[in-house]
């Protein structure tokens, strides 16, 4: 399983413990995260789009 996260707040998760603390940069969050809704595949696609944008734009 691959997860994209905001690396400024990343931490190591093991199979025994899963971090439920969410710290995000509001500028890059998917709208459903900002609204406090559940995370879905569309959230992952939003984050992938942000990652691709920054890779292609060089910022």
N, C-alpha and C positions, 0 to 999 in steps of 0.2 A: 504494500500500500504506500503510495506517495502522497505527501501533503505539502502544499506550498504555504509558507508562513511568512510573517513579517520578521526578518532575521534580527531586527533590533531587540526583539523580545523573545527570541527562540530559546528553547531549553531541551534537554535530552529527556525523552520519554521512553520508558521501558514497558515491557508487556505487563509488568506487575503494577505499575502506577501510570495513570493517564492524567495529564494536567488538564484541569477544567478552567483554569484561569485564562481569560481572553484579554490580551492587550494588543490593540491594533492602532495603526496610524489612520486616523479618520479619513485622510485624503485618499487612501488606497482601498478602503473597505468596500465590500459589496453592499449595496443598499439594504439587503435583508439583514445583514449584521448590524448596521446602524439602527435599524428599526427594532432590533431585538428578536427577530424571527429565527426560525430554525435554519440551519445550514444545509444546503443541498448541492447537487452536482452543478447547478447554475452558479453557485458561489465559487466553486473551483474554477469554472470557466472564466468568471470575472477576474479572479486572481491570476490566472494564466494569461489573460489579455493584458493585464497590468505589467506582468513580467516581460512579455513579448514586446510591449511598447517601450519599456525602459531599455531592453537589450537592443532594439532597432534604432532608438533615438540617441543612444549613447549618453543618457543622463543618469 
